[in-house]
Amino acid sequence: MITKSHIKYIQSLHHKKFRDENDMFFAETPKVVIDLLKEKYFVCKQLLALNNWIIENARLLNEYDVQQVVEIKEHELGKNICIEYA
C-alpha cells in the first residue's frame, strides 16, 4: 500500500516542471515498463504494480535492477503499473 503523499508525488510527475526538478519521470503500461527495464539505460527507483503483474514478471524483475517493488491495489492509482526512473 502506498501513502496519499506518494500518490500526489507520482501525480506531480505529470508536469514537466516537477520531472525536471526531481530529475525523475514515470512510465505506465506493461509494455512500456518492460521495454524500459530491458533498456538498462535508466535506473529504476521504484516499480508499483498489481500483485498478479509482480508474480507474472518475477523473473524479469530479478534480471533487471529494480531498487524497490511496491504492490498496489487497482484503486490506488487507477493504473496497472507505474515505474519511476532517475
N, CA, C and O atoms as a Maestro MAE file, in Angstrom:
{
 s_m_m2io_version
 :::
 2.0.0
}

f_m_ct {
 s_m_title
 :::
 protein
 m_atom[344] {
  # First column is atom index #
  i_m_mmod_type
  r_m_x_coord
  r_m_y_coord
  r_m_z_coord
  i_m_residue_number
  s_m_chain_name
  s_m_pdb_residue_name
  s_m_pdb_atom_name
  i_m_atomic_number
  :::
  1 25 0.839 -1.185 0.000 1 A "MET " " N  " 7
  2 3 0.000 0.000 0.000 1 A "MET " " CA " 6
  3 2 0.884 1.249 0.000 1 A "MET " " C  " 6
  4 15 1.923 1.287 0.658 1 A "MET " " O  " 8
  5 25 0.462 2.250 -0.735 2 A "ILE " " N  " 7
  6 3 1.224 3.494 -0.798 2 A "ILE " " CA " 6
  7 2 0.426 4.604 -0.119 2 A "ILE " " C  " 6
  8 15 -0.796 4.536 0.008 2 A "ILE " " O  " 8
  9 25 1.159 5.621 0.310 3 A "THR " " N  " 7
  10 3 0.526 6.720 1.034 3 A "THR " " CA " 6
  11 2 -0.074 7.735 0.068 3 A "THR " " C  " 6
  12 15 0.254 7.758 -1.118 3 A "THR " " O  " 8
  13 25 -0.950 8.564 0.597 4 A "LYS " " N  " 7
  14 3 -1.548 9.623 -0.219 4 A "LYS " " CA " 6
  15 2 -0.480 10.601 -0.705 4 A "LYS " " C  " 6
  16 15 -0.563 11.107 -1.825 4 A "LYS " " O  " 8
  17 25 0.515 10.866 0.127 5 A "SER " " N  " 7
  18 3 1.572 11.796 -0.292 5 A "SER " " CA " 6
  19 2 2.398 11.208 -1.436 5 A "SER " " C  " 6
  20 15 2.855 11.940 -2.314 5 A "SER " " O  " 8
  21 25 2.589 9.898 -1.425 6 A "HIS " " N  " 7
  22 3 3.325 9.258 -2.516 6 A "HIS " " CA " 6
  23 2 2.510 9.323 -3.808 6 A "HIS " " C  " 6
  24 15 3.064 9.555 -4.883 6 A "HIS " " O  " 8
  25 25 1.208 9.122 -3.703 7 A "ILE " " N  " 7
  26 3 0.340 9.235 -4.878 7 A "ILE " " CA " 6
  27 2 0.398 10.652 -5.437 7 A "ILE " " C  " 6
  28 15 0.469 10.832 -6.653 7 A "ILE " " O  " 8
  29 25 0.369 11.656 -4.568 8 A "LYS " " N  " 7
  30 3 0.460 13.054 -5.026 8 A "LYS " " CA " 6
  31 2 1.792 13.311 -5.706 8 A "LYS " " C  " 6
  32 15 1.854 14.002 -6.723 8 A "LYS " " O  " 8
  33 25 2.861 12.755 -5.144 9 A "TYR " " N  " 7
  34 3 4.182 12.927 -5.749 9 A "TYR " " CA " 6
  35 2 4.208 12.326 -7.157 9 A "TYR " " C  " 6
  36 15 4.689 12.960 -8.096 9 A "TYR " " O  " 8
  37 25 3.696 11.119 -7.296 10 A "ILE " " N  " 7
  38 3 3.663 10.479 -8.619 10 A "ILE " " CA " 6
  39 2 2.815 11.295 -9.585 10 A "ILE " " C  " 6
  40 15 3.190 11.479 -10.743 10 A "ILE " " O  " 8
  41 25 1.680 11.780 -9.116 11 A "GLN " " N  " 7
  42 3 0.824 12.597 -9.975 11 A "GLN " " CA " 6
  43 2 1.513 13.906 -10.359 11 A "GLN " " C  " 6
  44 15 1.276 14.431 -11.447 11 A "GLN " " O  " 8
  45 25 2.360 14.437 -9.482 12 A "SER " " N  " 7
  46 3 3.074 15.675 -9.815 12 A "SER " " CA " 6
  47 2 4.033 15.467 -10.979 12 A "SER " " C  " 6
  48 15 4.371 16.416 -11.686 12 A "SER " " O  " 8
  49 25 4.470 14.233 -11.179 13 A "LEU " " N  " 7
  50 3 5.390 13.945 -12.274 13 A "LEU " " CA " 6
  51 2 4.724 14.036 -13.646 13 A "LEU " " C  " 6
  52 15 5.391 13.903 -14.672 13 A "LEU " " O  " 8
  53 25 3.421 14.260 -13.666 14 A "HIS " " N  " 7
  54 3 2.742 14.546 -14.932 14 A "HIS " " CA " 6
  55 2 3.183 15.900 -15.483 14 A "HIS " " C  " 6
  56 15 3.046 16.160 -16.678 14 A "HIS " " O  " 8
  57 25 3.708 16.755 -14.620 15 A "HIS " " N  " 7
  58 3 4.108 18.107 -15.013 15 A "HIS " " CA " 6
  59 2 5.615 18.178 -15.241 15 A "HIS " " C  " 6
  60 15 6.401 17.746 -14.397 15 A "HIS " " O  " 8
  61 25 6.000 18.713 -16.359 16 A "LYS " " N  " 7
  62 3 7.403 18.805 -16.727 16 A "LYS " " CA " 6
  63 2 8.233 19.499 -15.656 16 A "LYS " " C  " 6
  64 15 9.357 19.085 -15.373 16 A "LYS " " O  " 8
  65 25 7.695 20.529 -15.074 17 A "LYS " " N  " 7
  66 3 8.411 21.285 -14.038 17 A "LYS " " CA " 6
  67 2 8.873 20.359 -12.912 17 A "LYS " " C  " 6
  68 15 10.022 20.437 -12.478 17 A "LYS " " O  " 8
  69 25 7.994 19.494 -12.443 18 A "PHE " " N  " 7
  70 3 8.324 18.596 -11.341 18 A "PHE " " CA " 6
  71 2 9.268 17.483 -11.791 18 A "PHE " " C  " 6
  72 15 10.138 17.062 -11.029 18 A "PHE " " O  " 8
  73 25 9.102 17.008 -13.012 19 A "ARG " " N  " 7
  74 3 10.033 15.997 -13.528 19 A "ARG " " CA " 6
  75 2 11.440 16.569 -13.594 19 A "ARG " " C  " 6
  76 15 12.406 15.905 -13.217 19 A "ARG " " O  " 8
  77 25 11.554 17.798 -14.073 20 A "ASP " " N  " 7
  78 3 12.866 18.440 -14.172 20 A "ASP " " CA " 6
  79 2 13.469 18.697 -12.795 20 A "ASP " " C  " 6
  80 15 14.659 18.465 -12.582 20 A "ASP " " O  " 8
  81 25 12.650 19.177 -11.862 21 A "GLU " " N  " 7
  82 3 13.135 19.469 -10.505 21 A "GLU " " CA " 6
  83 2 13.644 18.214 -9.806 21 A "GLU " " C  " 6
  84 15 14.646 18.265 -9.093 21 A "GLU " " O  " 8
  85 25 12.969 17.099 -10.002 22 A "ASN " " N  " 7
  86 3 13.326 15.855 -9.324 22 A "ASN " " CA " 6
  87 2 14.223 14.943 -10.153 22 A "ASN " " C  " 6
  88 15 14.674 13.902 -9.674 22 A "ASN " " O  " 8
  89 25 14.478 15.334 -11.386 23 A "ASP " " N  " 7
  90 3 15.246 14.511 -12.315 23 A "ASP " " CA " 6
  91 2 14.676 13.093 -12.362 23 A "ASP " " C  " 6
  92 15 15.409 12.105 -12.313 23 A "ASP " " O  " 8
  93 25 13.353 13.023 -12.458 24 A "MET " " N  " 7
  94 3 12.633 11.759 -12.451 24 A "MET " " CA " 6
  95 2 11.555 11.787 -13.523 24 A "MET " " C  " 6
  96 15 11.136 12.852 -13.975 24 A "MET " " O  " 8
  97 25 11.119 10.617 -13.916 25 A "PHE " " N  " 7
  98 3 9.931 10.510 -14.737 25 A "PHE " " CA " 6
  99 2 9.284 9.177 -14.417 25 A "PHE " " C  " 6
  100 15 9.880 8.341 -13.738 25 A "PHE " " O  " 8
  101 25 8.085 8.977 -14.893 26 A "PHE " " N  " 7
  102 3 7.417 7.710 -14.661 26 A "PHE " " CA " 6
  103 2 6.899 7.184 -15.982 26 A "PHE " " C  " 6
  104 15 6.671 7.930 -16.934 26 A "PHE " " O  " 8
  105 25 6.723 5.892 -16.005 27 A "ALA " " N  " 7
  106 3 6.213 5.227 -17.195 27 A "ALA " " CA " 6
  107 2 5.038 4.363 -16.770 27 A "ALA " " C  " 6
  108 15 5.019 3.812 -15.670 27 A "ALA " " O  " 8
  109 25 4.069 4.255 -17.647 28 A "GLU " " N  " 7
  110 3 2.888 3.445 -17.374 28 A "GLU " " CA " 6
  111 2 2.695 2.441 -18.494 28 A "GLU " " C  " 6
  112 15 3.267 2.585 -19.575 28 A "GLU " " O  " 8
  113 25 1.923 1.468 -18.244 29 A "THR " " N  " 7
  114 3 1.534 0.354 -19.109 29 A "THR " " CA " 6
  115 2 2.618 -0.736 -19.098 29 A "THR " " C  " 6
  116 15 3.812 -0.438 -19.098 29 A "THR " " O  " 8
  117 25 2.190 -1.964 -19.090 30 A "PRO " " N  " 7
  118 3 3.137 -3.081 -19.024 30 A "PRO " " CA " 6
  119 2 4.186 -3.074 -20.129 30 A "PRO " " C  " 6
  120 15 5.363 -3.311 -19.857 30 A "PRO " " O  " 8
  121 25 3.786 -2.807 -21.365 31 A "LYS " " N  " 7
  122 3 4.745 -2.850 -22.472 31 A "LYS " " CA " 6
  123 2 5.844 -1.806 -22.318 31 A "LYS " " C  " 6
  124 15 7.021 -2.115 -22.508 31 A "LYS " " O  " 8
  125 25 5.478 -0.581 -21.978 32 A "VAL " " N  " 7
  126 3 6.473 0.486 -21.814 32 A "VAL " " CA " 6
  127 2 7.419 0.165 -20.667 32 A "VAL " " C  " 6
  128 15 8.631 0.339 -20.793 32 A "VAL " " O  " 8
  129 25 6.879 -0.298 -19.560 33 A "VAL " " N  " 7
  130 3 7.706 -0.617 -18.398 33 A "VAL " " CA " 6
  131 2 8.684 -1.744 -18.719 33 A "VAL " " C  " 6
  132 15 9.869 -1.655 -18.396 33 A "VAL " " O  " 8
  133 25 8.192 -2.792 -19.348 34 A "ILE " " N  " 7
  134 3 9.068 -3.911 -19.700 34 A "ILE " " CA " 6
  135 2 10.151 -3.466 -20.673 34 A "ILE " " C  " 6
  136 15 11.310 -3.853 -20.522 34 A "ILE " " O  " 8
  137 25 9.794 -2.662 -21.665 35 A "ASP " " N  " 7
  138 3 10.789 -2.157 -22.626 35 A "ASP " " CA " 6
  139 2 11.856 -1.318 -21.920 35 A "ASP " " C  " 6
  140 15 13.038 -1.436 -22.240 35 A "ASP " " O  " 8
  141 25 11.460 -0.483 -20.974 36 A "LEU " " N  " 7
  142 3 12.426 0.345 -20.251 36 A "LEU " " CA " 6
  143 2 13.319 -0.491 -19.340 36 A "LEU " " C  " 6
  144 15 14.512 -0.214 -19.219 36 A "LEU " " O  " 8
  145 25 12.758 -1.498 -18.706 37 A "LEU " " N  " 7
  146 3 13.580 -2.374 -17.870 37 A "LEU " " CA " 6
  147 2 14.653 -3.070 -18.705 37 A "LEU " " C  " 6
  148 15 15.796 -3.211 -18.270 37 A "LEU " " O  " 8
  149 25 14.282 -3.495 -19.884 38 A "LYS " " N  " 7
  150 3 15.229 -4.185 -20.759 38 A "LYS " " CA " 6
  151 2 16.289 -3.245 -21.317 38 A "LYS " " C  " 6
  152 15 17.382 -3.684 -21.676 38 A "LYS " " O  " 8
  153 25 15.974 -1.960 -21.393 39 A "GLU " " N  " 7
  154 3 16.893 -0.965 -21.946 39 A "GLU " " CA " 6
  155 2 18.157 -0.838 -21.093 39 A "GLU " " C  " 6
  156 15 19.251 -0.685 -21.636 39 A "GLU " " O  " 8
  157 25 18.026 -0.899 -19.787 40 A "LYS " " N  " 7
  158 3 19.131 -0.771 -18.833 40 A "LYS " " CA " 6
  159 2 19.826 0.586 -18.894 40 A "LYS " " C  " 6
  160 15 20.903 0.744 -18.317 40 A "LYS " " O  " 8
  161 25 19.252 1.551 -19.564 41 A "TYR " " N  " 7
  162 3 19.837 2.890 -19.639 41 A "TYR " " CA " 6
  163 2 19.468 3.701 -18.398 41 A "TYR " " C  " 6
  164 15 20.218 4.578 -17.969 41 A "TYR " " O  " 8
  165 25 18.321 3.399 -17.839 42 A "PHE " " N  " 7
  166 3 17.807 4.134 -16.696 42 A "PHE " " CA " 6
  167 2 17.928 3.289 -15.430 42 A "PHE " " C  " 6
  168 15 17.986 2.061 -15.484 42 A "PHE " " O  " 8
  169 25 17.962 3.970 -14.305 43 A "VAL " " N  " 7
  170 3 17.917 3.283 -13.022 43 A "VAL " " CA " 6
  171 2 16.472 3.315 -12.545 43 A "VAL " " C  " 6
  172 15 15.884 4.386 -12.393 43 A "VAL " " O  " 8
  173 25 15.913 2.156 -12.312 44 A "CYS " " N  " 7
  174 3 14.538 2.073 -11.841 44 A "CYS " " CA " 6
  175 2 14.536 2.260 -10.330 44 A "CYS " " C  " 6
  176 15 15.006 1.395 -9.591 44 A "CYS " " O  " 8
  177 25 14.009 3.383 -9.878 45 A "LYS " " N  " 7
  178 3 13.951 3.685 -8.452 45 A "LYS " " CA " 6
  179 2 12.857 2.897 -7.761 45 A "LYS " " C  " 6
  180 15 13.055 2.373 -6.664 45 A "LYS " " O  " 8
  181 25 11.712 2.814 -8.400 46 A "GLN " " N  " 7
  182 3 10.580 2.163 -7.756 46 A "GLN " " CA " 6
  183 2 9.601 1.684 -8.815 46 A "GLN " " C  " 6
  184 15 9.317 2.387 -9.785 46 A "GLN " " O  " 8
  185 25 9.096 0.490 -8.614 47 A "LEU " " N  " 7
  186 3 8.088 -0.051 -9.503 47 A "LEU " " CA " 6
  187 2 6.854 -0.331 -8.662 47 A "LEU " " C  " 6
  188 15 6.923 -1.034 -7.654 47 A "LEU " " O  " 8
  189 25 5.730 0.222 -9.081 48 A "LEU " " N  " 7
  190 3 4.460 -0.003 -8.398 48 A "LEU " " CA " 6
  191 2 3.607 -0.847 -9.321 48 A "LEU " " C  " 6
  192 15 3.387 -0.487 -10.477 48 A "LEU " " O  " 8
  193 25 3.126 -1.967 -8.811 49 A "ALA " " N  " 7
  194 3 2.382 -2.889 -9.675 49 A "ALA " " CA " 6
  195 2 1.381 -3.701 -8.881 49 A "ALA " " C  " 6
  196 15 1.478 -3.839 -7.662 49 A "ALA " " O  " 8
  197 25 0.414 -4.236 -9.617 50 A "LEU " " N  " 7
  198 3 -0.538 -5.157 -9.022 50 A "LEU " " CA " 6
  199 2 0.171 -6.478 -8.716 50 A "LEU " " C  " 6
  200 15 1.146 -6.838 -9.374 50 A "LEU " " O  " 8
  201 25 -0.328 -7.184 -7.718 51 A "ASN " " N  " 7
  202 3 0.281 -8.435 -7.290 51 A "ASN " " CA " 6
  203 2 0.419 -9.424 -8.443 51 A "ASN " " C  " 6
  204 15 1.461 -10.066 -8.582 51 A "ASN " " O  " 8
  205 25 -0.608 -9.556 -9.264 52 A "ASN " " N  " 7
  206 3 -0.527 -10.528 -10.360 52 A "ASN " " CA " 6
  207 2 0.550 -10.156 -11.381 52 A "ASN " " C  " 6
  208 15 1.171 -11.047 -11.960 52 A "ASN " " O  " 8
  209 25 0.786 -8.872 -11.614 53 A "TRP " " N  " 7
  210 3 1.850 -8.453 -12.537 53 A "TRP " " CA " 6
  211 2 3.210 -8.776 -11.949 53 A "TRP " " C  " 6
  212 15 4.105 -9.232 -12.660 53 A "TRP " " O  " 8
  213 25 3.370 -8.542 -10.651 54 A "ILE " " N  " 7
  214 3 4.635 -8.839 -9.981 54 A "ILE " " CA " 6
  215 2 4.945 -10.333 -10.074 54 A "ILE " " C  " 6
  216 15 6.078 -10.715 -10.366 54 A "ILE " " O  " 8
  217 25 3.950 -11.170 -9.827 55 A "ILE " " N  " 7
  218 3 4.142 -12.618 -9.896 55 A "ILE " " CA " 6
  219 2 4.471 -13.050 -11.314 55 A "ILE " " C  " 6
  220 15 5.404 -13.826 -11.522 55 A "ILE " " O  " 8
  221 25 3.718 -12.558 -12.297 56 A "GLU " " N  " 7
  222 3 3.934 -12.942 -13.698 56 A "GLU " " CA " 6
  223 2 5.296 -12.491 -14.217 56 A "GLU " " C  " 6
  224 15 5.846 -13.120 -15.121 56 A "GLU " " O  " 8
  225 25 5.849 -11.415 -13.663 57 A "ASN " " N  " 7
  226 3 7.108 -10.864 -14.161 57 A "ASN " " CA " 6
  227 2 8.246 -10.972 -13.154 57 A "ASN " " C  " 6
  228 15 9.202 -10.199 -13.212 57 A "ASN " " O  " 8
  229 25 8.150 -11.917 -12.241 58 A "ALA " " N  " 7
  230 3 9.170 -12.078 -11.193 58 A "ALA " " CA " 6
  231 2 10.554 -12.299 -11.795 58 A "ALA " " C  " 6
  232 15 11.534 -11.723 -11.323 58 A "ALA " " O  " 8
  233 25 10.641 -13.118 -12.817 59 A "ARG " " N  " 7
  234 3 11.948 -13.379 -13.436 59 A "ARG " " CA " 6
  235 2 12.536 -12.105 -14.040 59 A "ARG " " C  " 6
  236 15 13.727 -11.832 -13.892 59 A "ARG " " O  " 8
  237 25 11.711 -11.346 -14.705 60 A "LEU " " N  " 7
  238 3 12.148 -10.084 -15.298 60 A "LEU " " CA " 6
  239 2 12.643 -9.121 -14.220 60 A "LEU " " C  " 6
  240 15 13.675 -8.473 -14.395 60 A "LEU " " O  " 8
  241 25 11.922 -9.024 -13.117 61 A "LEU " " N  " 7
  242 3 12.304 -8.122 -12.032 61 A "LEU " " CA " 6
  243 2 13.618 -8.543 -11.384 61 A "LEU " " C  " 6
  244 15 14.401 -7.694 -10.960 61 A "LEU " " O  " 8
  245 25 13.860 -9.832 -11.305 62 A "ASN " " N  " 7
  246 3 15.125 -10.322 -10.749 62 A "ASN " " CA " 6
  247 2 16.289 -10.086 -11.698 62 A "ASN " " C  " 6
  248 15 17.421 -9.870 -11.264 62 A "ASN " " O  " 8
  249 25 16.008 -10.127 -12.985 63 A "GLU " " N  " 7
  250 3 17.052 -9.976 -14.002 63 A "GLU " " CA " 6
  251 2 17.536 -8.534 -14.137 63 A "GLU " " C  " 6
  252 15 18.715 -8.295 -14.401 63 A "GLU " " O  " 8
  253 25 16.639 -7.582 -13.957 64 A "TYR " " N  " 7
  254 3 16.981 -6.177 -14.135 64 A "TYR " " CA " 6
  255 2 17.000 -5.471 -12.796 64 A "TYR " " C  " 6
  256 15 16.340 -5.897 -11.848 64 A "TYR " " O  " 8
  257 25 17.750 -4.403 -12.723 65 A "ASP " " N  " 7
  258 3 17.953 -3.696 -11.460 65 A "ASP " " CA " 6
  259 2 16.748 -2.823 -11.120 65 A "ASP " " C  " 6
  260 15 16.613 -1.705 -11.616 65 A "ASP " " O  " 8
  261 25 15.884 -3.349 -10.272 66 A "VAL " " N  " 7
  262 3 14.738 -2.593 -9.773 66 A "VAL " " CA " 6
  263 2 14.992 -2.385 -8.291 66 A "VAL " " C  " 6
  264 15 15.038 -3.350 -7.528 66 A "VAL " " O  " 8
  265 25 15.159 -1.126 -7.870 67 A "GLN " " N  " 7
  266 3 15.535 -0.852 -6.495 67 A "GLN " " CA " 6
  267 2 14.437 -1.179 -5.491 67 A "GLN " " C  " 6
  268 15 14.725 -1.643 -4.388 67 A "GLN " " O  " 8
  269 25 13.188 -0.943 -5.862 68 A "GLN " " N  " 7
  270 3 12.090 -1.206 -4.933 68 A "GLN " " CA " 6
  271 2 10.841 -1.585 -5.722 68 A "GLN " " C  " 6
  272 15 10.477 -0.912 -6.686 68 A "GLN " " O  " 8
  273 25 10.191 -2.662 -5.306 69 A "VAL " " N  " 7
  274 3 8.936 -3.093 -5.905 69 A "VAL " " CA " 6
  275 2 7.852 -2.942 -4.839 69 A "VAL " " C  " 6
  276 15 7.975 -3.472 -3.735 69 A "VAL " " O  " 8
  277 25 6.796 -2.216 -5.182 70 A "VAL " " N  " 7
  278 3 5.705 -1.964 -4.249 70 A "VAL " " CA " 6
  279 2 4.418 -2.522 -4.839 70 A "VAL " " C  " 6
  280 15 4.040 -2.195 -5.964 70 A "VAL " " O  " 8
  281 25 3.759 -3.360 -4.070 71 A "GLU " " N  " 7
  282 3 2.467 -3.889 -4.512 71 A "GLU " " CA " 6
  283 2 1.385 -2.851 -4.223 71 A "GLU " " C  " 6
  284 15 1.320 -2.287 -3.131 71 A "GLU " " O  " 8
  285 25 0.540 -2.612 -5.221 72 A "ILE " " N  " 7
  286 3 -0.560 -1.664 -5.055 72 A "ILE " " CA " 6
  287 2 -1.879 -2.352 -5.395 72 A "ILE " " C  " 6
  288 15 -1.905 -3.426 -5.996 72 A "ILE " " O  " 8
  289 25 -2.934 -1.726 -5.007 73 A "LYS " " N  " 7
  290 3 -4.285 -2.175 -5.369 73 A "LYS " " CA " 6
  291 2 -4.738 -1.342 -6.554 73 A "LYS " " C  " 6
  292 15 -4.263 -0.222 -6.742 73 A "LYS " " O  " 8
  293 25 -5.651 -1.876 -7.356 74 A "GLU " " N  " 7
  294 3 -6.111 -1.180 -8.564 74 A "GLU " " CA " 6
  295 2 -6.623 0.222 -8.279 74 A "GLU " " C  " 6
  296 15 -6.351 1.145 -9.047 74 A "GLU " " O  " 8
  297 25 -7.341 0.394 -7.213 75 A "HIS " " N  " 7
  298 3 -7.949 1.691 -6.921 75 A "HIS " " CA " 6
  299 2 -6.937 2.750 -6.486 75 A "HIS " " C  " 6
  300 15 -7.257 3.939 -6.499 75 A "HIS " " O  " 8
  301 25 -5.727 2.347 -6.102 76 A "GLU " " N  " 7
  302 3 -4.768 3.315 -5.580 76 A "GLU " " CA " 6
  303 2 -4.269 4.309 -6.630 76 A "GLU " " C  " 6
  304 15 -4.150 5.503 -6.354 76 A "GLU " " O  " 8
  305 25 -3.986 3.825 -7.802 77 A "LEU " " N  " 7
  306 3 -3.542 4.732 -8.863 77 A "LEU " " CA " 6
  307 2 -4.429 4.674 -10.090 77 A "LEU " " C  " 6
  308 15 -4.339 5.537 -10.963 77 A "LEU " " O  " 8
  309 25 -5.268 3.688 -10.166 78 A "GLY " " N  " 7
  310 3 -6.123 3.553 -11.331 78 A "GLY " " CA " 6
  311 2 -5.368 3.057 -12.555 78 A "GLY " " C  " 6
  312 15 -5.896 3.092 -13.666 78 A "GLY " " O  " 8
  313 25 -4.146 2.599 -12.364 79 A "LYS " " N  " 7
  314 3 -3.322 2.069 -13.446 79 A "LYS " " CA " 6
  315 2 -2.777 0.725 -13.011 79 A "LYS " " C  " 6
  316 15 -2.702 0.444 -11.814 79 A "LYS " " O  " 8
  317 25 -2.395 -0.107 -13.960 80 A "ASN " " N  " 7
  318 3 -1.841 -1.404 -13.603 80 A "ASN " " CA " 6
  319 2 -0.451 -1.302 -13.016 80 A "ASN " " C  " 6
  320 15 -0.162 -1.909 -11.984 80 A "ASN " " O  " 8
  321 25 0.415 -0.536 -13.668 81 A "ILE " " N  " 7
  322 3 1.761 -0.405 -13.134 81 A "ILE " " CA " 6
  323 2 2.297 0.984 -13.396 81 A "ILE " " C  " 6
  324 15 1.888 1.667 -14.335 81 A "ILE " " O  " 8
  325 25 3.187 1.370 -12.577 82 A "CYS " " N  " 7
  326 3 3.839 2.668 -12.702 82 A "CYS " " CA " 6
  327 2 5.266 2.469 -12.257 82 A "CYS " " C  " 6
  328 15 5.532 1.712 -11.323 82 A "CYS " " O  " 8
  329 25 6.175 3.135 -12.910 83 A "ILE " " N  " 7
  330 3 7.573 2.953 -12.584 83 A "ILE " " CA " 6
  331 2 8.256 4.315 -12.566 83 A "ILE " " C  " 6
  332 15 7.996 5.153 -13.430 83 A "ILE " " O  " 8
  333 25 9.114 4.534 -11.602 84 A "GLU " " N  " 7
  334 3 9.847 5.792 -11.506 84 A "GLU " " CA " 6
  335 2 11.287 5.564 -11.916 84 A "GLU " " C  " 6
  336 15 11.917 4.589 -11.506 84 A "GLU " " O  " 8
  337 25 11.796 6.460 -12.719 85 A "TYR " " N  " 7
  338 3 13.168 6.367 -13.183 85 A "TYR " " CA " 6
  339 2 13.915 7.636 -12.873 85 A "TYR " " C  " 6
  340 15 13.342 8.726 -12.864 85 A "TYR " " O  " 8
  341 25 15.182 7.491 -12.624 86 A "ALA " " N  " 7
  342 3 16.061 8.659 -12.457 86 A "ALA " " CA " 6
  343 2 16.917 8.793 -13.687 86 A "ALA " " C  " 6
  344 15 17.736 9.708 -13.772 86 A "ALA " " O  " 8
  :::
 }
 m_bond[343] {
  # First column is bond index #
  i_m_from
  i_m_to
  i_m_order
  :::
  1 1 2 1
  2 2 3 1
  3 3 4 2
  4 3 5 1
  5 5 6 1
  6 6 7 1
  7 7 8 2
  8 7 9 1
  9 9 10 1
  10 10 11 1
  11 11 12 2
  12 11 13 1
  13 13 14 1
  14 14 15 1
  15 15 16 2
  16 15 17 1
  17 17 18 1
  18 18 19 1
  19 19 20 2
  20 19 21 1
  21 21 22 1
  22 22 23 1
  23 23 24 2
  24 23 25 1
  25 25 26 1
  26 26 27 1
  27 27 28 2
  28 27 29 1
  29 29 30 1
  30 30 31 1
  31 31 32 2
  32 31 33 1
  33 33 34 1
  34 34 35 1
  35 35 36 2
  36 35 37 1
  37 37 38 1
  38 38 39 1
  39 39 40 2
  40 39 41 1
  41 41 42 1
  42 42 43 1
  43 43 44 2
  44 43 45 1
  45 45 46 1
  46 46 47 1
  47 47 48 2
  48 47 49 1
  49 49 50 1
  50 50 51 1
  51 51 52 2
  52 51 53 1
  53 53 54 1
  54 54 55 1
  55 55 56 2
  56 55 57 1
  57 57 58 1
  58 58 59 1
  59 59 60 2
  60 59 61 1
  61 61 62 1
  62 62 63 1
  63 63 64 2
  64 63 65 1
  65 65 66 1
  66 66 67 1
  67 67 68 2
  68 67 69 1
  69 69 70 1
  70 70 71 1
  71 71 72 2
  72 71 73 1
  73 73 74 1
  74 74 75 1
  75 75 76 2
  76 75 77 1
  77 77 78 1
  78 78 79 1
  79 79 80 2
  80 79 81 1
  81 81 82 1
  82 82 83 1
  83 83 84 2
  84 83 85 1
  85 85 86 1
  86 86 87 1
  87 87 88 2
  88 87 89 1
  89 89 90 1
  90 90 91 1
  91 91 92 2
  92 91 93 1
  93 93 94 1
  94 94 95 1
  95 95 96 2
  96 95 97 1
  97 97 98 1
  98 98 99 1
  99 99 100 2
  100 99 101 1
  101 101 102 1
  102 102 103 1
  103 103 104 2
  104 103 105 1
  105 105 106 1
  106 106 107 1
  107 107 108 2
  108 107 109 1
  109 109 110 1
  110 110 111 1
  111 111 112 2
  112 111 113 1
  113 113 114 1
  114 114 115 1
  115 115 116 2
  116 115 117 1
  117 117 118 1
  118 118 119 1
  119 119 120 2
  120 119 121 1
  121 121 122 1
  122 122 123 1
  123 123 124 2
  124 123 125 1
  125 125 126 1
  126 126 127 1
  127 127 128 2
  128 127 129 1
  129 129 130 1
  130 130 131 1
  131 131 132 2
  132 131 133 1
  133 133 134 1
  134 134 135 1
  135 135 136 2
  136 135 137 1
  137 137 138 1
  138 138 139 1
  139 139 140 2
  140 139 141 1
  141 141 142 1
  142 142 143 1
  143 143 144 2
  144 143 145 1
  145 145 146 1
  146 146 147 1
  147 147 148 2
  148 147 149 1
  149 149 150 1
  150 150 151 1
  151 151 152 2
  152 151 153 1
  153 153 154 1
  154 154 155 1
  155 155 156 2
  156 155 157 1
  157 157 158 1
  158 158 159 1
  159 159 160 2
  160 159 161 1
  161 161 162 1
  162 162 163 1
  163 163 164 2
  164 163 165 1
  165 165 166 1
  166 166 167 1
  167 167 168 2
  168 167 169 1
  169 169 170 1
  170 170 171 1
  171 171 172 2
  172 171 173 1
  173 173 174 1
  174 174 175 1
  175 175 176 2
  176 175 177 1
  177 177 178 1
  178 178 179 1
  179 179 180 2
  180 179 181 1
  181 181 182 1
  182 182 183 1
  183 183 184 2
  184 183 185 1
  185 185 186 1
  186 186 187 1
  187 187 188 2
  188 187 189 1
  189 189 190 1
  190 190 191 1
  191 191 192 2
  192 191 193 1
  193 193 194 1
  194 194 195 1
  195 195 196 2
  196 195 197 1
  197 197 198 1
  198 198 199 1
  199 199 200 2
  200 199 201 1
  201 201 202 1
  202 202 203 1
  203 203 204 2
  204 203 205 1
  205 205 206 1
  206 206 207 1
  207 207 208 2
  208 207 209 1
  209 209 210 1
  210 210 211 1
  211 211 212 2
  212 211 213 1
  213 213 214 1
  214 214 215 1
  215 215 216 2
  216 215 217 1
  217 217 218 1
  218 218 219 1
  219 219 220 2
  220 219 221 1
  221 221 222 1
  222 222 223 1
  223 223 224 2
  224 223 225 1
  225 225 226 1
  226 226 227 1
  227 227 228 2
  228 227 229 1
  229 229 230 1
  230 230 231 1
  231 231 232 2
  232 231 233 1
  233 233 234 1
  234 234 235 1
  235 235 236 2
  236 235 237 1
  237 237 238 1
  238 238 239 1
  239 239 240 2
  240 239 241 1
  241 241 242 1
  242 242 243 1
  243 243 244 2
  244 243 245 1
  245 245 246 1
  246 246 247 1
  247 247 248 2
  248 247 249 1
  249 249 250 1
  250 250 251 1
  251 251 252 2
  252 251 253 1
  253 253 254 1
  254 254 255 1
  255 255 256 2
  256 255 257 1
  257 257 258 1
  258 258 259 1
  259 259 260 2
  260 259 261 1
  261 261 262 1
  262 262 263 1
  263 263 264 2
  264 263 265 1
  265 265 266 1
  266 266 267 1
  267 267 268 2
  268 267 269 1
  269 269 270 1
  270 270 271 1
  271 271 272 2
  272 271 273 1
  273 273 274 1
  274 274 275 1
  275 275 276 2
  276 275 277 1
  277 277 278 1
  278 278 279 1
  279 279 280 2
  280 279 281 1
  281 281 282 1
  282 282 283 1
  283 283 284 2
  284 283 285 1
  285 285 286 1
  286 286 287 1
  287 287 288 2
  288 287 289 1
  289 289 290 1
  290 290 291 1
  291 291 292 2
  292 291 293 1
  293 293 294 1
  294 294 295 1
  295 295 296 2
  296 295 297 1
  297 297 298 1
  298 298 299 1
  299 299 300 2
  300 299 301 1
  301 301 302 1
  302 302 303 1
  303 303 304 2
  304 303 305 1
  305 305 306 1
  306 306 307 1
  307 307 308 2
  308 307 309 1
  309 309 310 1
  310 310 311 1
  311 311 312 2
  312 311 313 1
  313 313 314 1
  314 314 315 1
  315 315 316 2
  316 315 317 1
  317 317 318 1
  318 318 319 1
  319 319 320 2
  320 319 321 1
  321 321 322 1
  322 322 323 1
  323 323 324 2
  324 323 325 1
  325 325 326 1
  326 326 327 1
  327 327 328 2
  328 327 329 1
  329 329 330 1
  330 330 331 1
  331 331 332 2
  332 331 333 1
  333 333 334 1
  334 334 335 1
  335 335 336 2
  336 335 337 1
  337 337 338 1
  338 338 339 1
  339 339 340 2
  340 339 341 1
  341 341 342 1
  342 342 343 1
  343 343 344 2
  :::
 }
}
